[in-house]
Amino acid sequence: MASSLPPSLTNLASSLPSAISLPTDLRYFEDSATPSSIRGMLESPSVPGKIKGAKWLLAMLSKGIDVSGFFNSCVLQITTTSITLKKLLYLYLSHYADFNSTTRELTLLSINTFQKDLSSPSVAVRGLSLRALTDLTLPSIIQIQLLSVKKASRDSEAYVRKCAVSAALKVAGRAEQAKPQVTEIIISLLSDPSTAVLGPAAVAFSELKIDLDRLHPHYRRLVGLLCDFDEWSQCIVLGLLGTYARMFFKRPIEGRAHAIDSSKRDFLKSTMSGTFPPPSSSADDPAREENNEGGGGGVQLPPRDPERIRVQRKGRRRVIKKAFYSDEEDESTEEEYTYSDTEEVSGFSPSAPSSLGLTEVSNTDLHPDHSLLLTCSLPLLKSSNAAVTLAVIQLHFSVGLSSVDTRQKLGKAAVRIMRDTREVQIIVLQSLRWMVLEAGSAFEPYLKEFFVKAGDCEIVAGLKMEILTSLARHGHSVDTVLREIRSYVRSPDTPFVVKAVEAVGRVAALGGMEIRGETVRENCLRGLNNLIVASKDEEVVGAALRVVRRV
């Protein structure tokens, strides 16, 4: 059979047994070795033999076996020039450095080797030795560690300076008295020319809770290089800059989006309490004149439902003129054109925006440094990391402009990252449910994105229904939300149906608002009564009765 195979396949077949029997690092965890054989490997003249002995030690250590008896043999080998062997030995030494009095004495004797490695011509060795030295938990060497960190912070290589940042944090976490010196090291690294060092230094600044006054000389540079940091540094730096902005900048003027959301909240309060605020006193308000037609003398009618007004906007488009002959190139030119767009306004007339607080704000109304932060952070809304995008959204909601344009960008970015994995989706939805209460206008265009899908877990479904009921701010949204929740009630999942019934109760709190010729409360009560009659599930019927009694 084998003789009939081609020569190439015959060679492959003959090599398979030897390939399968090749030893791997997994055998260090499955097999066992005697202490004498491990000691012989560590003391062997060949570097591969020493590496094999160090691997046996770490495998036994990870299985919970006490291998502290080999500490002396490992200390004798740390002068090796092999980086692979150094990594393994440093891991072992940092684990047993403070194990007993013998290991502590031997560790102190090996400090000189660590310090020599800090001056090695190899960048990898310098960074490795600094990390290993600061991993040692002996209180008596804190000052030596601080001197080593200070030396590494002035290294010519960015990698070593980056290692100095993490090493400084480890030293400050173990010794409170070292925090002032560590603070000065971190402040000096905020002036580093490399973003690979500047990002971690800003993260360390935040973790150490250093006084924000020390950030003044470095603020503009941090903001300008925000997009160049690694993703996880961006998350923490955005939070740090947000705290800085809240402390040192004035609160932005409330913009048009804020006025729209405020008007909707006031309208909801009036419908829930059964009283409506008087219409605008402006004689030129067409909404008031229309409401008062046929209304009788002095009768106060509720304000109009939110409507959409048509706005003329200008844009530019590219016009392509196709070539007549196939061998000629197409011609393209740009032209300016005017198009109509619609903008949603809640019960306000567009004729008098300034008197109703509907003035739009821009970056020119802010302090230049405040404006710089908002401008430089907006591109990060398109980050592939959901944590970065969410951090930008939170920054703009806390210290940003409440303009319609900005809020639309934030809402669009939030909906995009909401389509991520389930874990990310839960975190995003938990953040959005609080934002929706204050800035619902940013998310109303994406109402259907919060509809519960078949694959959504219980937590996601509950959060989505909570957001849907918060977005039910005017007639059209209420009708859409109730239609969607009505489809949830037909689900065979009883806990899910109970949550849907409770969501109907929250929508019913809108009270006097009218949809399809009846109030929201009447519509919800009619649907709940039908559910009580039709449902055979006692838990669902009980939940519906509780909601009816509460409404």
N, C-alpha and C positions, 0 to 999 in steps of 0.2 A: 504493500500500500504506500509506504513511504517512498519507495523507489519510483513510483509513478508521479510524484509531486514535482513541480518545477524546482530548480535549484534554489531560487530565492525563498520559496515557502519551506523548503527543507531546512535551510539555515535558520529561519524564524522559529520553526518547530523545535529545533535542537537547542535554541537559546532560551525558550520559555521556562524550563525547569530552573535554570540558574537565575533567571530574572525574578521568579516567584520566591526563591529562597534567599534573596538579598536581604540582609538585616536592615531594619528600620529603627527609628527612635522609639517606636511603640513597644519594642521588646524590653526596654528599660523599665516599663511599668508592669509588664506581664510576668517577666522572669525575675529571678533574685540572684544576688551575688554575695559572696562571703566577704566579710570585712578585710581579710588578708588580701584577697584578689583586688579589691578596690584600692587598698593602700599601695599595692604593687603597681597598679595603673597610674596612680597619682605621682609615684616616685620614679616612673619609667623615664628614660632619656628622650623618648619620642613625644612630640606634641600631640599627635593623634591619640596615643595611649592616655595621656593626661586628660584630654578632652573627654574620652570615653569614661574615665574614672569620675570626672566632675558631673557627667550626665547621670551616672549611677547614683551619685550623692543626691542630686536634685530630685530624681525620681523617687528615691526612698524618703526624702524630706516631704515631698508632696503627698505621700501615702501615710504620713504621720509617724514615721520611724525616727527615733532619736539618732542622729548621725553627728552629734557635736564632738565625738571623739576624734574626728578627722580634721578638726579646726587647725591644729598645728601644721599638718601636712599641706593644707590649703594656703596658709599664710606664707609658707616657704615658696609657693609657686606663683604668687601674684606679681613677681618681677618679670614674668614671661613677656615676650614681645607679640604673642598671638592675641589678637583682639577677641577672637571667639572664646579662647580659654579665659581671658580676663573677665568677659561678661558673665560666664558661668561661675567663676570664683567670687566675683563681687556680689552676685546674688546670694551665694552661700554665706559669705562673711557678714553681709548686712543682716541676715536672718539670725545668726548666732552671736553677734557682736556683744550683746548684753545678756547672754544666757546664764553665765556664772562668772565667778571671779577669775577663773583661768582664761576664759575667752575675752574678758574685758582687758586683762593685762596684755594678751597677745594682740588685741586690736590696737591698743595704744602703741605697741611696738611697730605695727604696720602703717601707722599714720604717715611716716616719712615717705613710704612708697607712693601713697596717694598724692602727696604733695609734689613728688618728682614727676608723676604722670600729668600733673597740671601744667608742666612746662614741656610736655612732649611735642615734637613737631607734627604729630598726627592730630587732626581736629577731632576725629572720633574718639581717640584716647583721652584727650583733654575733657571733652564733654562727659564721657563715661566715668572718668575718675571723680569729677565734680558731683555727679549724681550719686555715685556710690558713697563718697565721703559724707554727703549731707543725709544719706539714708541711715547712717550710724546714729543710734539713739543714746549715746553716752553723754551725760550732762557736762562732763569735764572738758569736752572738746568743742563747745559752742563757739568760743572765740576763734579757734582754728578754722572752724567752718565759715564763720563770718569773713575772716581774712581771705579765705579761698573764694568765696562768692564775690567779694569786692574785686579780687584780682581777675576773676573770670568775666565780670561785667565790663572790664576794660580790654577784653581780648579783641584781636583784630578780626576774628571770624564771627559772623552773625549767629551761627549755630551754637557756639559756646556761650555767647551772651544770652541767647534764648534759654539755654540750660541754666544760666545764672538766675533767671527770673523764677523758674520753678524751684530751684534750690533755695532761693531766698524765702519763698513761701513756706517751705518745709521747716526751715530754721525758725522763722517767726511763729509757726504753729506750735513748736516745742518749747520755746523760751520767750516769755513775755518781755524779759529785759532786753532782748535783742531787737524788738520791734522798731525802736527809733533808728537804729543803724540800717535795718532792712528798708525802712521807709525812705531814707536818703538814697539808697542804692536804686530803688524802684523809680524815684523821682528823676535820678540821673539818666535812667534808661528810657524815660519818656522823650528824651531828646535824641534817641538813636536814629540813625539815618535809614535803617532797614525796617520795613513793615513786619517782617517775620519776628522782630524783637519788640517793636512798638505795640503790636496787638496784645501779646501776652503781658507786657508791662502795664498796659491799661487795665487788663483783667485783674492783675495783681493789685493795682491801685484800688479797684473796686472791692476786692475780697478783703483787703486789709482795712477798708473803711477809713482811708486817709482823708483829712480835711479837704473839702472841695476847693478851698481857696488856693491850694497848691496846684490846682489844675489850670489856673488862668493863663500862664505862659504857653501852655501846650494845647489849649482848647481848639484853636483854629486848625492846627496841623492834624489833630485827631479827626476833626470833622472832614477835612479835605481828603484824608487818606482812608476814609471809612470803607469805601468800596474795595480797597486793596487788602484788607485784613482777611484772615481765614474766617470761615462761616461762624464757628462757635465763638470766636473773639468778637465778631460783629454783634452777636446777640447780647453779650454782656456790656460791650461798649455803648450800644444803643440805650440800654437801661441806665448806664452811668451818665451819658449825655442828657438823657431825659430828666434825671434827678438834678443835674446841673442847671438845666433850663428852667425847671420849676423854682429853683432857689434864687437865680440871679436875673431872670427876665420877667417882664410884665406879662400878665395873662393877655393873649390876643383878643382883639375886638371880636365880639360875636358877629358872625357872618350870616349870610342868607340861609344856609342850611340849618343853622341853629334856630333862626326865627321860624322856619317852616316846622321843625320838630317841636318847638315850644308851642306853636299854635295848635298843633295836633294834640299835644298833651292837654292843653287847656280845653280843647273841644271834647276830649274823652272825659275829663273831669266833669264838664257840664252835662254830658249825656248820662254819666253814671249817677250824678246827683239829681238829675231831672230839671236843672235850671240851665239857661243858656246865657252867655255873656251878651251885652248889648252890641249891636253892630257899630261899625266905625262911625265917628261923628262927622267925617268928611262929607260935605254935600256932593262932591263929585264922584263918590263911590258908586259905581254902577251896580255892585252886588247888593248894596243897601236899597237902592231904588227898586231893583227887581224883586227883592224879598218883600218890600212894603206895598207892592202893587196888589190892590184888593185886600190888603191885610187889615184895614180898619184903623181907626185912630189910635195910635200909640201901642199897638199890639207888637210885642217883641217876639219876632220869629227867630228860630235857630239859624246860625250862619250857614252859608251854602257849604255843600260838601266840597272837598278838595277837587279842583279842576285842573285841566291842563291848558296852558296858554301857548299860543303860537309865537315863536321868536324867529326873527330873521338873522341868519348868521352868514358869515363870509368864509369861503374856503378856497383852496387851490387844487386843481386837478391836472393830470397829464393827458393831453390829447395826442393820439397816435394817428398819423395819416399814412395809410397803407400805400406802398409803391405800386405803380401801374404795371411795371415790368418785373419779372422774377429776379433779374440780376441787379436791381436797384435796392437800396436800403430804405427802410421805413423812416419817416420823419416824425419826431415827437416834440411837442411844445407844451409849456405850462400856461394855464389861463386861470383867472380868478372868477369865481362864480358865487352867486347868492342862493342859499337854500333855506327852507323852513324847517324849524325844529320845534318840538314841544317840550315844555317845562312844567312840572307839577307844582302847583301853589295851593296851599290849604286855606281856603276861605278868604284869600286876600285879593285885592284888585291890583293888577300890574300898573295902574295909573298913578299910584302914590306909594312906591316902594319905600322911600326914605322915611315917611311918616309912620310906617308900620314896622320899621326895623329890618327891612329887607335889603339893606345895603350890602353889597359884596365887598369883601376885604381881599387884599393882596399882600405879597411879601414886602411891598414898599411901606406898609403900615407898621412893620416890626423893626426891632433893633437889627442892625446888619448881621451880628453874630447869630441871633435867633433865626433870621431868614436863611443864613448859610446852612444851619443845621437841617432845616426843613427841606431845603433844595437838594442837599447832598444825600439825604436819606431816601428820598422818593425813588431813585432808580433801584434801590434794594427791594422794592415791592415785587420785582420780577425775579428775585432770587429763587434758585431751585430748592433751597432749604426752607421748609415751612416755618421753622423757628425764627429765622431771620425776618421773613415776611410778617409774621405775627408781631415781632418786636417793633417793626416799623409802624404797623397799624396802631399799636398801643402808644407809641411815641406821638404820632400825629393826633390821636384822640385826646391825649393829655395836654400837649403843649402846642399843637398845630392849629391851622386855620380851619374854621368851620364853614368853608366855602363849598358850594355845590360841586364844583369841579374836583376839588380834593377829596371830598367824601365819596364821590362816585368811583374814583381810583381806588380808594381804600376798600370800598364794598366789593369791587370786582376782584381785587387781590385776595380778599378773605374767602370769597366763594371758590376761587381757584385752588387754594390750599386745602379747602374743606373736602376736596375730592381725593385726598391722599389716603394713606393706610388708616385702618380703624383706630389705632391708638392716637395718631395725629388728628383724626377727625373729632375724636372726643375732646381733646384739649382745645382745639379751635372752637368748637361749638360752645364749650363752657365759657370761653372768653367772649364770644359773640353774643351770648344771651344777655350779658350786662351792657354791651355796646348798643344793642338794639333798643334798649329802653331809653337811651339818651339820644341816639342818632339813627332812628329808624329809616329816615329818608335815604341813607346810604345803602340800605339793603332791600328796600321795597321793590326796585326793578328786578331783583333776583329772588322774588318770593317763591317761585316754583322750585328753586334749587333746594329749598328746605322741606320739600315734600318727602315723606318717609318712603324709602324704597324697600323692596322685598328682602334684600340682603342685609339691611341695617340691624345691628344688635339692639337689645333693649335700651341700653343707655343712650345710644345715638337717637333712637326713635323718640325717647322722652324729651331729649334736648331739642330736637327739631320741632316737636309739637309745642314746646314752651316758646320757642322763637316765633313760630307761626302765629300763636295767639297774641304775642307782643306786636307783631306786624299788622294785625287787624286794626287799622287806624281810620279807615273810611269805608264807605259803602261797598265799593268794588272789592277791596281787600277782604272785608268781612264775608262777603258772599263767596269769594274764592276759597277762603279758609274753611268755611262751614261745609262747602261742597266736598272739599278734600277730606275733612274729618268724618263726614258721613260715609265715605268709602272705607275708612278705617274700622268703623263700627261693625262692618260685615266680616271682619277677620275672625278666624277660628281661635286665635290666640287670646285667651281671656284676660291676662294681665295687660296686654296691649289695648284691648277694647276698653278696659277700665280707665287707662290713661287717656284714651280718646274722649271718653265721657267727661272726665275731669277737665279736659281742654275745652269742651263745649261749655262747661260752667264758667270758665274764665272769659270766654267770648261773650257769654250772656251778660256779663257784668257791664258791657257797653251800653246796655239799657235802651234808651230812647232813640238811638240811631235807627233809621229806616232802611230796609232792603226789600225790594219787590212788594211794596205796599203794606208791610208790617214791620214792627220794631224787631230789633235783634233779639230781645228777651222773648218776645212771643214766638219768633221763629225757632229759637233754641228749645223752649218749653214744648212746642208742638212736636219737634223731633224726639225729645226725650220721652214724652208720653207714648209716642209710637213705638219706641224701643222697649219701654216697660211692658207694653202689651204683647209685642212680638217675640221678645227674647225669652228663652227657656233656661238661661244661665242665671242662677240665683245671685252670683257675685256681681254680674253685670247689672242686674235689676236693682240690687242694693246700692250700687254706686250711682245709678241714675236717680233713684229716689233721694239719695243724700244731696245730689246736685240740685234737684227740683226744690227740695226744702230750703236749701241755701239761697237759691235764686229768688 
